[in-house]
């Protein structure tokens, strides 16, 4: 149980275009999902918290107009990188908080974004 | 602010050479401690939840233990497939506070 999927696993886009990444909890409902960014050999950096049916909460320094988050259902959250630039190239990982006693987070496999 | 510190930063082991990783934390009112395994180019994989001091959890060659101030992840007779970065995390308000991780390399 507790499987989280992400799509696509890899994407290459041109500078100035937008890219959408999907995150799905496959076997549980998640009222809260999280989006992280990870640079090589560094730990996870939380970008934003996505709550079903409400606006996302962004961490300090994260541009909400560049990274659009939509949590339209209890099993789906999307991250759209708008007007992507090469500096947005990174590994993006989502997680879903399980409806358990300790609210463990289960992570997706990640999406490698390359902006050319 | 809660803090999570992991040591060592890197660990190189020979196959079969058991060892332990440490995760120390400062938190007011622990609401669980989580261990994850992360392989290169993949998202973290959930391993364990620990809550009470003295609690132990096991999975194959891994055993996690918890005291009031730290947690240990013991790797018994590791195999090359145990090579990964191991992360510990504690809940901090609505999010997780992660340690920097311990990268374990097991040589055959």
Backbone of each chain as ProteinMPNN parsed JSONL, in Angstrom:
{"seq_chain_A": "XXXXXXXXXXXXXXXXXXXXXXXXXXXXXXXXXXXXXXXXXXXXXXXXXXXXXXXXXXXXXXXXXXXXXXXXXXXXXXXXXXXXXXXXXXXXXXXXXXXXXXXXXXXXXXXXXXXX", "coords_chain_A": {"N_chain_A": [[0.809, -1.201, 0.0], [0.186, 2.431, 0.053], [1.174, 3.922, -2.238], [2.647, 6.242, -4.379], [2.475, 7.959, -7.367], [4.2, 9.59, -10.085], [4.14, 11.732, -12.883], [5.395, 13.288, -15.798], [8.291, 11.045, -15.746], [10.606, 11.996, -16.733], [11.342, 15.047, -18.344], [11.957, 17.215, -21.024], [12.174, 20.515, -21.905], [11.745, 23.574, -23.77], [13.18, 26.777, -23.15], [11.049, 29.187, -21.738], [8.667, 27.899, -22.149], [5.883, 26.06, -20.642], [5.542, 23.527, -18.15], [3.824, 20.698, -16.956], [3.526, 18.72, -14.068], [2.352, 15.721, -12.754], [1.031, 14.332, -9.747], [0.039, 11.513, -8.072], [-1.804, 9.822, -5.573], [-2.126, 6.473, -5.219], [-3.443, 4.467, -3.758], [-4.605, 5.522, -1.542], [-6.369, 8.218, 0.036], [-5.387, 11.554, -0.05], [-5.38, 14.378, 1.7], [-3.489, 16.245, 1.926], [-0.693, 17.164, 0.086], [2.746, 17.376, -0.895], [5.304, 19.325, -2.441], [8.582, 18.988, -3.514], [11.937, 20.03, -4.175], [15.027, 18.944, -5.427], [18.458, 19.3, -5.459], [21.543, 18.137, -6.963], [23.19, 15.853, -4.861], [22.202, 17.021, -2.578], [19.905, 17.652, 0.139], [16.316, 17.23, 0.405], [14.27, 19.949, -0.588], [11.635, 21.677, 0.581], [9.048, 22.971, -1.345], [6.339, 23.709, -1.493], [3.133, 23.311, 0.093], [0.329, 21.44, -0.579], [-3.069, 21.583, -0.377], [-6.071, 19.843, -0.566], [-8.658, 21.279, -2.35], [-8.098, 23.872, -1.576], [-5.995, 26.835, -1.584], [-2.497, 26.52, -2.333], [0.223, 26.449, 0.005], [3.12, 28.246, 0.036], [6.637, 27.904, 0.487], [9.034, 30.13, 1.95], [10.611, 32.257, -0.373], [9.952, 30.837, -2.634], [8.583, 31.21, -5.789], [5.295, 31.812, -6.265], [3.89, 32.39, -8.578], [5.385, 31.309, -10.557], [5.582, 28.61, -9.982], [2.94, 26.844, -10.161], [0.425, 25.355, -8.298], [-2.029, 22.872, -8.089], [-4.507, 21.236, -6.389], [-6.709, 19.281, -7.065], [-8.233, 17.06, -6.444], [-8.701, 14.361, -4.053], [-6.727, 12.609, -4.682], [-4.964, 13.638, -6.487], [-2.494, 15.952, -7.344], [-1.097, 18.737, -8.988], [1.825, 20.217, -10.392], [2.788, 23.031, -12.017], [5.291, 24.332, -13.91], [5.87, 27.434, -14.891], [6.732, 29.403, -17.758], [9.406, 28.366, -18.095], [12.879, 28.33, -17.24], [16.407, 27.741, -17.787], [17.536, 27.614, -15.188], [15.543, 26.487, -13.719], [15.769, 23.853, -14.079], [15.852, 20.737, -12.589], [15.364, 18.209, -10.041], [12.245, 17.176, -9.278], [10.114, 16.285, -6.685], [7.221, 14.762, -5.408], [5.107, 14.324, -2.531], [2.744, 12.493, -0.567], [0.604, 12.851, 2.158], [-0.168, 10.399, 4.438], [-3.305, 9.137, 5.672], [-2.92, 8.366, 8.449], [-2.05, 7.468, 11.862], [0.343, 8.803, 12.424], [0.76, 10.371, 10.231], [2.519, 9.813, 8.061], [4.678, 10.643, 5.296], [4.529, 9.702, 1.96], [6.5, 9.194, -0.852], [6.684, 10.185, -4.302], [8.232, 8.893, -7.352], [9.701, 10.902, -8.496], [10.502, 13.614, -10.791], [12.511, 14.425, -13.445], [13.429, 17.443, -14.597], [14.514, 19.152, -17.401], [15.518, 22.117, -18.751], [16.035, 23.641, -21.774]], "CA_chain_A": [[0.0, 0.0, 0.0], [0.832, 3.726, 0.135], [1.951, 4.149, -3.452], [2.488, 7.552, -4.991], [3.066, 7.983, -8.703], [4.474, 10.89, -10.67], [4.241, 11.682, -14.337], [6.298, 12.283, -16.357], [9.498, 10.793, -14.957], [11.607, 12.903, -17.294], [10.805, 15.961, -19.347], [12.86, 18.237, -21.549], [11.376, 21.555, -22.549], [12.5, 24.75, -24.206], [13.062, 27.948, -22.304], [9.866, 29.984, -22.016], [7.456, 27.067, -22.182], [5.392, 25.592, -19.341], [5.534, 22.073, -17.974], [2.969, 20.244, -15.863], [3.896, 17.441, -13.459], [1.234, 15.165, -11.98], [1.332, 13.488, -8.591], [-1.175, 10.793, -7.689], [-1.781, 8.783, -4.543], [-2.848, 5.417, -5.922], [-4.245, 3.566, -2.925], [-5.15, 6.198, -0.371], [-6.754, 9.598, -0.21], [-4.435, 12.466, 0.574], [-5.853, 15.759, 1.747], [-2.311, 17.108, 1.849], [0.458, 16.699, -0.691], [3.876, 18.288, -0.807], [6.209, 19.371, -3.583], [9.963, 19.232, -3.133], [12.943, 20.161, -5.215], [16.281, 18.411, -4.927], [19.644, 19.506, -6.273], [22.474, 17.006, -6.831], [23.886, 15.614, -3.599], [21.635, 17.827, -1.505], [18.684, 17.093, 0.7], [15.064, 17.713, -0.163], [13.881, 21.315, -0.239], [10.193, 21.817, 0.441], [8.631, 24.145, -2.105], [4.976, 24.121, -1.172], [2.176, 22.348, 0.637], [-0.882, 21.472, -1.385], [-4.229, 21.071, 0.345], [-7.206, 19.599, -1.459], [-9.742, 22.246, -2.318], [-7.707, 25.215, -1.151], [-4.747, 27.31, -2.193], [-1.258, 25.959, -1.806], [1.065, 27.279, 0.871], [4.463, 28.221, -0.511], [7.729, 28.213, 1.397], [9.672, 31.415, 1.694], [11.544, 32.273, -1.485], [9.419, 30.114, -3.789], [7.681, 32.08, -6.53], [4.019, 31.15, -6.477], [3.429, 32.603, -9.951], [6.184, 30.454, -11.423], [5.276, 27.219, -9.649], [1.507, 26.795, -9.887], [0.026, 24.077, -7.724], [-3.458, 22.628, -8.043], [-4.836, 19.962, -5.71], [-8.115, 19.262, -7.465], [-8.97, 15.939, -5.865], [-7.998, 13.736, -2.926], [-5.668, 11.723, -5.155], [-4.197, 14.274, -7.555], [-1.965, 17.308, -7.247], [-0.243, 19.041, -10.133], [2.769, 21.329, -10.317], [3.085, 23.585, -13.338], [6.404, 25.276, -13.958], [5.507, 28.36, -15.968], [7.83, 30.144, -18.374], [10.584, 27.707, -17.528], [14.217, 28.776, -17.617], [17.402, 26.7, -17.447], [17.762, 27.507, -13.741], [14.475, 25.669, -13.143], [16.135, 22.448, -14.259], [16.048, 20.143, -11.274], [14.617, 16.981, -9.744], [11.066, 17.547, -8.508], [9.525, 15.114, -6.04], [6.02, 15.044, -4.628], [4.769, 13.34, -1.504], [1.366, 12.547, -0.094], [0.541, 12.529, 3.581], [-1.11, 9.298, 4.641], [-4.301, 9.362, 6.731], [-2.593, 7.424, 9.524], [-1.848, 8.091, 13.176], [1.518, 9.673, 12.435], [0.782, 11.187, 9.01], [3.737, 9.616, 7.274], [4.651, 11.094, 3.907], [4.992, 8.74, 0.967], [7.032, 9.987, -1.945], [6.674, 9.711, -5.668], [9.558, 8.545, -7.871], [10.419, 12.091, -8.943], [10.494, 14.049, -12.196], [13.721, 15.166, -13.827], [13.111, 18.49, -15.563], [15.637, 19.817, -18.046], [15.075, 23.23, -19.581], [17.136, 23.966, -22.7]], "C_chain_A": [[0.843, 1.252, 0.0], [1.75, 3.986, -1.049], [1.602, 5.516, -4.027], [3.183, 7.529, -6.351], [3.273, 9.422, -9.153], [4.62, 10.73, -12.166], [4.458, 13.072, -14.895], [7.5, 12.045, -15.44], [10.64, 11.688, -15.44], [10.925, 13.806, -18.306], [11.877, 16.968, -19.723], [11.994, 19.272, -22.245], [12.271, 22.734, -22.916], [12.219, 25.915, -23.276], [11.844, 28.77, -22.726], [8.566, 29.209, -22.065], [7.08, 26.638, -20.769], [5.338, 24.074, -19.316], [4.661, 21.709, -16.781], [3.421, 18.868, -15.386], [2.719, 16.979, -12.59], [1.73, 14.275, -10.855], [0.032, 12.834, -8.138], [-0.913, 9.834, -6.541], [-2.694, 7.67, -5.048], [-3.768, 4.587, -5.036], [-4.686, 4.209, -1.616], [-5.508, 7.624, -0.755], [-5.839, 10.519, 0.587], [-4.984, 13.887, 0.547], [-4.689, 16.735, 1.613], [-1.216, 16.432, 1.047], [1.522, 17.775, -0.639], [4.694, 18.214, -2.094], [7.596, 19.79, -3.106], [10.809, 19.416, -4.395], [14.246, 19.639, -4.619], [17.397, 18.655, -5.925], [20.62, 18.366, -6.013], [23.194, 17.005, -5.49], [23.405, 16.515, -2.462], [20.343, 17.194, -1.012], [17.453, 17.725, 0.045], [14.761, 19.126, 0.319], [12.381, 21.447, -0.475], [9.875, 23.106, -0.3], [7.263, 24.635, -1.636], [4.167, 22.956, -0.636], [0.864, 22.54, -0.096], [-2.026, 20.833, -0.614], [-5.423, 20.98, -0.596], [-8.285, 20.656, -1.266], [-9.367, 23.634, -1.841], [-6.385, 25.602, -1.79], [-3.542, 26.681, -1.532], [-0.549, 26.972, -0.91], [2.503, 27.143, 0.401], [5.494, 28.555, 0.566], [8.373, 29.54, 0.982], [10.662, 31.3, 0.548], [11.069, 31.532, -2.726], [8.384, 30.986, -4.485], [6.367, 31.366, -6.861], [3.489, 31.327, -7.902], [4.219, 31.757, -10.938], [5.826, 28.98, -11.215], [3.807, 27.143, -9.202], [1.118, 25.405, -9.413], [-1.489, 24.008, -7.649], [-3.702, 21.258, -7.424], [-6.337, 19.759, -5.882], [-8.916, 18.121, -6.861], [-8.135, 15.331, -4.747], [-6.884, 12.807, -3.364], [-4.76, 12.37, -6.19], [-3.786, 15.694, -7.199], [-1.074, 17.531, -8.457], [0.63, 20.254, -9.834], [3.043, 21.778, -11.738], [4.206, 24.592, -13.195], [6.149, 26.18, -15.161], [6.733, 29.118, -16.46], [9.173, 29.624, -17.851], [11.874, 28.289, -18.084], [15.22, 27.703, -17.207], [17.636, 26.54, -15.955], [16.656, 26.744, -13.025], [14.745, 24.179, -13.322], [16.484, 21.854, -12.905], [15.289, 18.822, -11.192], [13.468, 17.373, -8.821], [10.403, 16.277, -7.97], [8.28, 15.537, -5.274], [5.878, 13.993, -3.534], [3.316, 13.536, -1.111], [1.344, 12.124, 1.365], [-0.557, 11.506, 3.819], [-2.071, 9.62, 5.774], [-4.122, 8.362, 7.872], [-2.328, 8.194, 10.812], [-0.712, 9.111, 13.161], [1.692, 10.478, 11.147], [2.087, 11.057, 8.241], [3.559, 10.196, 5.874], [5.23, 9.993, 3.032], [5.322, 9.509, -0.311], [6.828, 9.327, -3.304], [8.095, 9.446, -6.137], [10.355, 9.739, -8.391], [10.302, 12.351, -10.433], [11.75, 14.859, -12.455], [13.342, 16.154, -14.91], [14.394, 19.111, -16.09], [15.086, 20.888, -18.974], [16.242, 23.67, -20.462], [16.998, 25.38, -23.255]], "O_chain_A": [[2.071, 1.176, -0.047], [2.945, 4.236, -0.887], [0.435, 5.889, -4.143], [4.341, 7.124, -6.46], [2.617, 10.345, -8.67], [5.15, 9.732, -12.655], [3.745, 13.989, -14.488], [7.694, 12.773, -14.466], [11.514, 12.081, -14.669], [10.034, 13.373, -19.037], [12.597, 17.495, -18.876], [11.166, 18.925, -23.089], [13.396, 22.863, -22.433], [11.141, 26.014, -22.69], [11.632, 29.02, -23.913], [7.485, 29.796, -22.026], [7.846, 26.825, -19.824], [5.116, 23.428, -20.34], [4.747, 22.335, -15.725], [3.667, 17.967, -16.189], [2.171, 17.748, -11.8], [2.722, 13.56, -10.997], [-0.952, 13.518, -7.855], [0.087, 9.116, -6.539], [-3.884, 7.887, -5.278], [-4.771, 4.057, -5.514], [-5.093, 3.513, -0.686], [-5.009, 8.163, -1.743], [-5.562, 10.274, 1.761], [-5.042, 14.52, -0.507], [-4.87, 17.894, 1.239], [-0.859, 15.28, 1.296], [1.232, 18.942, -0.373], [4.762, 17.172, -2.746], [7.766, 20.787, -2.404], [10.438, 19.014, -5.498], [14.532, 19.866, -3.444], [17.3, 18.27, -7.09], [20.547, 17.703, -4.978], [23.731, 18.021, -5.049], [24.132, 16.739, -1.494], [19.769, 16.32, -1.662], [17.565, 18.643, -0.767], [14.97, 19.456, 1.487], [11.916, 21.339, -1.609], [10.354, 24.182, 0.055], [7.062, 25.828, -1.411], [4.472, 21.788, -0.877], [0.356, 23.655, -0.218], [-1.949, 19.663, -0.241], [-5.735, 21.922, -1.324], [-8.758, 20.889, -0.153], [-10.238, 24.494, -1.714], [-5.74, 24.791, -2.456], [-3.554, 26.354, -0.345], [-0.709, 28.184, -1.059], [3.045, 26.039, 0.373], [5.248, 29.385, 1.441], [8.266, 29.99, -0.159], [11.458, 30.362, 0.497], [11.723, 31.595, -3.768], [7.428, 31.448, -3.862], [6.35, 30.422, -7.651], [2.717, 30.495, -8.378], [3.753, 31.516, -12.052], [5.777, 28.205, -12.17], [3.484, 27.35, -8.032], [1.443, 24.404, -10.051], [-2.149, 24.949, -7.209], [-3.166, 20.25, -7.884], [-7.126, 20.026, -4.976], [-10.142, 18.2, -6.773], [-6.996, 15.739, -4.521], [-6.165, 12.267, -2.524], [-3.868, 11.708, -6.72], [-4.609, 16.522, -6.808], [-0.377, 16.618, -8.9], [0.23, 21.179, -9.128], [3.482, 20.984, -12.571], [4.094, 25.574, -12.461], [6.207, 25.735, -16.307], [7.643, 29.433, -15.693], [9.955, 30.359, -17.249], [11.946, 28.686, -19.247], [14.914, 26.851, -16.373], [17.91, 25.431, -15.497], [16.805, 26.39, -11.855], [14.025, 23.343, -12.774], [17.306, 22.398, -12.168], [14.658, 18.387, -12.156], [13.696, 17.849, -7.709], [10.164, 15.324, -8.711], [8.286, 16.551, -4.576], [6.46, 12.911, -3.613], [2.741, 14.607, -1.3], [1.993, 11.153, 1.752], [-1.715, 11.713, 3.456], [-1.699, 10.298, 6.732], [-5.039, 7.616, 8.215], [-2.378, 9.424, 10.835], [-0.798, 10.156, 13.806], [2.683, 11.194, 10.998], [2.684, 12.05, 7.825], [2.453, 10.238, 5.336], [6.283, 9.43, 3.33], [4.55, 10.344, -0.782], [6.803, 8.104, -3.436], [9.055, 9.733, -5.421], [11.541, 9.612, -8.692], [10.04, 11.447, -11.227], [12.019, 15.85, -11.776], [12.974, 15.759, -16.016], [15.252, 19.542, -15.32], [14.288, 20.604, -19.868], [17.307, 24.029, -19.959], [17.833, 25.817, -24.046]]}, "seq_chain_B": "XXXXXXXXXXXXXXXXXXXXXXXXXXXXXXXXXXXXXXXXXXXXXXXXXXXXXXXXXXXXXXXXXXXXXXXXXXXXXXXXXXXXXXXXXXXXXXXXXXXXXXXXXXXX", "coords_chain_B": {"N_chain_B": [[13.242, 26.156, 16.72], [12.975, 22.967, 15.269], [15.611, 20.564, 15.001], [17.448, 18.297, 13.014], [20.004, 16.019, 12.944], [22.28, 14.083, 11.19], [24.623, 11.41, 11.292], [27.32, 9.17, 10.365], [28.283, 11.391, 7.634], [28.934, 9.998, 5.382], [29.35, 6.533, 4.671], [31.341, 3.8, 4.212], [31.237, 0.474, 3.573], [32.262, -2.934, 3.85], [30.9, -5.755, 2.257], [28.796, -7.55, 4.414], [29.791, -6.363, 6.669], [28.665, -5.112, 9.519], [27.018, -2.125, 10.711], [26.15, 1.119, 12.148], [23.908, 3.879, 11.792], [23.393, 7.246, 12.774], [20.852, 9.393, 14.065], [20.174, 12.353, 15.402], [18.008, 14.444, 17.297], [16.33, 17.523, 18.058], [13.504, 18.344, 19.515], [10.381, 19.556, 20.552], [8.139, 17.688, 22.088], [7.85, 14.996, 20.588], [6.45, 13.762, 17.648], [6.658, 11.423, 16.27], [9.177, 9.733, 14.377], [10.766, 9.361, 11.332], [12.222, 7.068, 9.047], [13.82, 6.975, 5.913], [14.78, 5.611, 2.75], [16.824, 6.554, 0.076], [17.491, 6.137, -3.268], [19.817, 6.964, -5.906], [18.517, 9.383, -8.127], [15.882, 8.815, -7.592], [12.742, 9.005, -5.738], [12.416, 9.334, -2.135], [12.086, 6.326, -0.251], [9.791, 5.029, 1.984], [10.646, 3.714, 5.142], [10.495, 3.23, 8.072], [8.431, 4.069, 10.932], [8.949, 5.535, 14.037], [8.043, 6.008, 17.424], [7.886, 5.864, 20.273], [10.239, 6.062, 22.956], [12.6, 3.492, 23.158], [11.381, 1.899, 21.369], [11.52, -0.414, 18.64], [12.025, -1.262, 15.241], [12.008, -3.52, 12.52], [13.285, -4.502, 9.321], [14.106, -6.685, 7.016], [17.513, -6.507, 6.662], [17.736, -4.277, 8.16], [17.42, -2.418, 11.156], [15.707, -0.235, 13.191], [16.011, 1.959, 15.931], [14.901, 3.827, 18.829], [15.631, 6.482, 21.033], [15.275, 8.921, 23.669], [16.524, 11.099, 22.591], [17.725, 10.453, 20.225], [17.975, 8.439, 17.226], [18.793, 5.253, 15.918], [19.92, 3.574, 13.039], [20.468, 0.406, 12.305], [22.487, -1.603, 10.321], [22.65, -4.801, 9.429], [24.965, -7.203, 8.457], [25.382, -6.124, 5.73], [24.49, -5.904, 2.223], [25.529, -5.285, -1.189], [23.242, -4.183, -2.413], [22.116, -2.684, -0.44], [23.223, -0.251, -0.569], [22.74, 3.173, -0.509], [21.239, 6.397, 0.157], [20.368, 7.224, 3.378], [17.765, 8.692, 5.06], [16.588, 10.561, 7.832], [13.7, 11.902, 9.46], [11.652, 14.307, 11.13], [8.394, 15.331, 12.186], [7.55, 18.706, 11.833], [5.578, 21.098, 12.73], [3.5, 21.465, 10.046], [5.041, 20.138, 8.251], [7.879, 18.063, 7.218], [10.983, 17.828, 8.876], [14.069, 17.287, 7.667], [17.059, 15.318, 8.094], [20.441, 15.654, 6.85], [21.211, 13.326, 5.725], [22.731, 10.055, 5.385], [25.062, 8.633, 3.364], [25.402, 5.476, 2.273], [27.697, 3.105, 1.201], [28.173, -0.055, 0.015], [30.536, -2.424, -0.499], [31.213, -5.199, -2.565]], "CA_chain_B": [[13.096, 25.367, 15.496], [13.481, 21.608, 15.4], [16.797, 20.257, 14.216], [17.75, 16.884, 12.83], [21.401, 15.874, 12.539], [22.641, 12.708, 10.903], [26.051, 11.099, 11.197], [28.23, 10.037, 9.63], [27.79, 11.892, 6.354], [29.117, 8.91, 4.425], [29.784, 5.293, 5.31], [31.733, 2.798, 3.23], [31.271, -0.811, 4.26], [32.483, -4.158, 3.102], [29.742, -6.648, 2.36], [28.809, -8.338, 5.637], [30.31, -5.568, 7.79], [27.541, -4.42, 10.15], [27.309, -0.79, 11.212], [24.979, 1.889, 12.578], [23.788, 5.282, 11.431], [22.802, 7.986, 13.876], [19.997, 10.543, 13.792], [19.838, 13.02, 16.662], [16.989, 15.461, 17.034], [15.868, 18.381, 19.138], [12.108, 18.627, 19.195], [9.515, 19.618, 21.724], [6.962, 16.855, 21.85], [8.06, 14.195, 19.382], [5.246, 13.177, 17.072], [7.073, 10.4, 15.321], [10.443, 9.896, 13.653], [10.654, 8.522, 10.14], [13.412, 6.736, 8.264], [13.61, 6.754, 4.491], [15.926, 5.235, 1.924], [16.735, 7.181, -1.237], [18.446, 5.736, -4.289], [20.084, 8.073, -6.833], [17.535, 9.606, -9.187], [14.549, 8.329, -7.193], [12.19, 9.599, -4.549], [12.649, 8.554, -0.912], [11.221, 5.176, 0.037], [9.503, 4.95, 3.42], [11.12, 2.508, 5.827], [9.968, 3.019, 9.423], [7.985, 5.117, 11.85], [9.203, 5.265, 15.446], [7.338, 7.019, 18.221], [8.178, 5.82, 21.699], [11.592, 5.679, 23.339], [12.691, 2.056, 23.373], [10.728, 1.205, 20.261], [12.382, -0.969, 17.608], [11.349, -1.765, 14.057], [12.949, -4.256, 11.67], [12.903, -4.841, 7.955], [15.23, -7.386, 6.412], [18.779, -6.311, 7.37], [17.673, -2.984, 8.833], [16.693, -2.29, 12.412], [15.705, 1.134, 13.687], [15.708, 2.084, 17.352], [14.64, 5.212, 19.213], [15.767, 6.912, 22.415], [14.626, 10.224, 23.851], [17.211, 12.169, 21.874], [18.31, 10.03, 18.957], [17.556, 7.175, 16.64], [19.853, 4.543, 15.215], [19.553, 2.612, 12.01], [21.492, -0.621, 12.274], [22.484, -2.422, 9.105], [23.311, -6.06, 9.79], [25.492, -7.973, 7.324], [24.868, -5.455, 4.533], [24.792, -6.356, 0.877], [25.664, -4.125, -2.089], [21.944, -3.561, -2.7], [21.772, -1.772, 0.656], [23.848, 1.037, -0.856], [21.722, 4.201, -0.707], [21.263, 7.452, 1.164], [19.334, 7.008, 4.385], [17.316, 9.962, 5.604], [15.62, 10.542, 8.918], [12.891, 13.114, 9.445], [10.669, 14.463, 12.201], [7.374, 16.319, 11.84], [7.709, 20.05, 12.386], [4.321, 21.73, 12.323], [2.797, 20.765, 8.976], [5.981, 19.573, 7.296], [8.921, 17.225, 7.766], [12.324, 18.373, 8.965], [14.958, 16.19, 7.293], [18.497, 15.381, 8.259], [21.148, 15.751, 5.572], [21.343, 11.985, 5.179], [23.978, 9.287, 5.414], [25.212, 7.854, 2.136], [26.035, 4.198, 2.565], [28.203, 2.362, 0.047], [28.57, -1.399, 0.419], [31.354, -3.042, -1.544], [31.161, -6.668, -2.598]], "C_chain_B": [[13.7, 23.981, 15.708], [14.702, 21.413, 14.542], [17.016, 18.762, 14.178], [19.157, 16.78, 12.277], [21.722, 14.411, 12.347], [24.153, 12.562, 10.827], [26.236, 9.604, 11.027], [27.596, 10.524, 8.333], [27.871, 10.805, 5.303], [29.69, 7.707, 5.157], [30.097, 4.28, 4.218], [31.963, 1.494, 3.976], [31.633, -1.932, 3.307], [31.239, -5.015, 3.254], [29.871, -7.517, 3.606], [29.281, -7.578, 6.866], [29.183, -4.725, 8.382], [27.971, -3.051, 10.677], [26.012, -0.081, 11.589], [25.077, 3.32, 12.097], [23.05, 5.982, 12.567], [21.949, 9.156, 13.373], [19.652, 11.163, 15.139], [18.889, 14.179, 16.366], [16.731, 16.302, 18.286], [14.451, 18.78, 18.765], [11.321, 18.664, 20.491], [8.259, 18.821, 21.425], [7.059, 16.06, 20.565], [6.744, 13.57, 18.929], [5.61, 12.175, 15.994], [8.412, 10.746, 14.713], [10.412, 8.897, 12.516], [12.032, 8.28, 9.544], [12.998, 6.446, 6.822], [14.921, 6.294, 3.861], [15.751, 5.936, 0.571], [17.865, 6.674, -2.131], [18.644, 6.902, -5.25], [19.017, 8.173, -7.92], [16.145, 9.103, -8.865], [14.053, 9.082, -5.971], [12.465, 8.739, -3.327], [11.61, 7.449, -0.741], [11.038, 5.071, 1.54], [9.988, 3.625, 3.99], [10.372, 2.278, 7.141], [9.373, 4.295, 10.009], [8.309, 4.658, 13.258], [8.543, 6.363, 16.254], [7.772, 7.045, 19.674], [9.622, 5.424, 21.938], [11.609, 4.195, 23.691], [12.082, 1.243, 22.248], [11.759, 0.739, 19.242], [11.516, -1.452, 16.453], [12.394, -2.447, 13.178], [12.376, -4.503, 10.29], [14.139, -5.416, 7.274], [16.508, -7.13, 7.236], [18.822, -4.995, 8.143], [16.887, -3.07, 10.13], [16.838, -0.862, 12.904], [15.295, 1.141, 15.142], [15.571, 3.562, 17.696], [14.902, 5.405, 20.701], [15.124, 8.294, 22.527], [15.273, 11.327, 23.033], [17.754, 11.758, 20.52], [17.715, 8.709, 18.491], [18.756, 6.569, 15.929], [19.232, 3.643, 14.15], [20.718, 1.635, 11.879], [21.351, -1.42, 10.984], [23.317, -3.67, 9.429], [23.697, -6.821, 8.525], [25.025, -7.375, 5.997], [25.322, -6.109, 3.241], [24.914, -5.13, -0.033], [24.341, -3.425, -2.383], [21.433, -2.673, -1.565], [22.41, -0.406, 0.467], [22.764, 2.045, -1.22], [22.014, 5.336, 0.262], [20.087, 7.239, 2.099], [19.035, 8.336, 5.07], [16.427, 9.727, 6.817], [14.903, 11.891, 8.926], [11.943, 13.113, 10.638], [9.637, 15.487, 11.763], [7.669, 17.635, 12.552], [6.532, 20.871, 11.879], [3.688, 20.898, 11.209], [3.74, 20.023, 8.043], [6.978, 18.67, 8.006], [10.242, 17.985, 7.786], [13.286, 17.213, 8.744], [16.375, 16.422, 7.784], [19.133, 15.42, 6.873], [21.384, 14.387, 4.936], [22.71, 11.369, 5.411], [24.016, 8.442, 4.152], [26.036, 6.621, 2.442], [26.437, 3.52, 1.265], [28.714, 1.027, 0.552], [29.298, -2.058, -0.74], [31.303, -4.552, -1.434], [32.526, -7.266, -2.262]], "O_chain_B": [[14.794, 23.843, 16.255], [14.827, 22.019, 13.478], [16.803, 18.054, 15.163], [19.47, 17.386, 11.253], [21.471, 13.59, 13.229], [24.864, 13.455, 10.366], [25.401, 8.83, 11.493], [26.492, 10.107, 7.982], [27.0, 10.692, 4.441], [30.422, 7.848, 6.137], [29.239, 3.941, 3.403], [32.781, 1.423, 4.893], [31.342, -1.875, 2.112], [30.596, -4.985, 4.303], [30.907, -8.141, 3.837], [29.185, -8.085, 7.984], [28.793, -3.719, 7.79], [29.129, -2.845, 11.041], [24.919, -0.606, 11.379], [26.16, 3.897, 12.005], [22.198, 5.393, 13.231], [22.287, 9.814, 12.388], [18.921, 10.568, 15.93], [18.967, 14.809, 15.311], [16.896, 15.838, 19.414], [14.245, 19.492, 17.781], [11.576, 17.886, 21.41], [7.424, 19.226, 20.615], [6.428, 16.404, 19.565], [6.029, 12.941, 19.708], [4.963, 12.089, 14.95], [8.745, 11.921, 14.552], [10.075, 7.729, 12.709], [12.89, 9.162, 9.537], [11.995, 5.786, 6.55], [16.01, 6.555, 4.372], [14.665, 5.916, -0.008], [19.043, 6.775, -1.784], [17.753, 7.739, -5.401], [18.661, 7.178, -8.55], [15.31, 8.973, -9.76], [14.831, 9.716, -5.257], [12.721, 7.542, -3.459], [10.429, 7.62, -1.044], [12.016, 5.028, 2.287], [9.773, 2.562, 3.408], [9.699, 1.261, 7.309], [9.741, 5.413, 9.65], [7.989, 3.532, 13.639], [8.487, 7.515, 15.822], [8.001, 8.112, 20.243], [10.173, 4.576, 21.237], [10.75, 3.706, 24.424], [12.255, 0.026, 22.191], [12.757, 1.42, 19.008], [10.422, -1.979, 16.655], [13.537, -1.996, 13.105], [11.172, -4.686, 10.108], [15.098, -4.697, 6.995], [16.561, -7.511, 8.406], [19.854, -4.648, 8.717], [15.834, -3.705, 10.199], [17.947, -0.342, 13.021], [14.37, 0.439, 15.55], [16.051, 4.433, 16.971], [14.462, 4.608, 21.529], [14.502, 8.772, 21.578], [14.662, 12.37, 22.798], [18.196, 12.605, 19.744], [17.06, 7.983, 19.238], [19.617, 7.279, 15.409], [18.174, 3.044, 14.343], [21.799, 1.987, 11.409], [20.261, -1.85, 10.608], [24.522, -3.59, 9.668], [22.87, -7.051, 7.642], [24.345, -8.048, 5.222], [26.364, -6.761, 3.167], [24.447, -4.049, 0.326], [24.314, -2.21, -2.582], [20.424, -1.985, -1.722], [22.164, 0.506, 1.257], [21.964, 1.807, -2.125], [22.925, 5.246, 1.086], [18.947, 7.091, 1.657], [19.928, 9.007, 5.586], [15.611, 8.805, 6.829], [15.44, 12.893, 8.454], [11.492, 12.062, 11.094], [9.972, 16.423, 11.038], [7.998, 17.652, 13.738], [6.509, 21.285, 10.72], [3.374, 19.727, 11.425], [3.28, 19.341, 7.127], [6.941, 18.523, 9.227], [10.578, 18.695, 6.838], [13.321, 16.269, 9.533], [16.838, 17.559, 7.881], [18.459, 15.242, 5.859], [21.716, 14.296, 3.755], [23.706, 12.066, 5.605], [23.119, 7.637, 3.901], [27.205, 6.706, 2.818], [25.629, 3.376, 0.347], [29.588, 0.978, 1.418], [28.742, -2.226, -1.826], [31.345, -5.109, -0.338], [32.677, -8.488, -2.241]]}, "name": "protein", "num_of_chains": 2, "seq": "XXXXXXXXXXXXXXXXXXXXXXXXXXXXXXXXXXXXXXXXXXXXXXXXXXXXXXXXXXXXXXXXXXXXXXXXXXXXXXXXXXXXXXXXXXXXXXXXXXXXXXXXXXXXXXXXXXXXXXXXXXXXXXXXXXXXXXXXXXXXXXXXXXXXXXXXXXXXXXXXXXXXXXXXXXXXXXXXXXXXXXXXXXXXXXXXXXXXXXXXXXXXXXXXXXXXXXXXXXXXXXXX"}
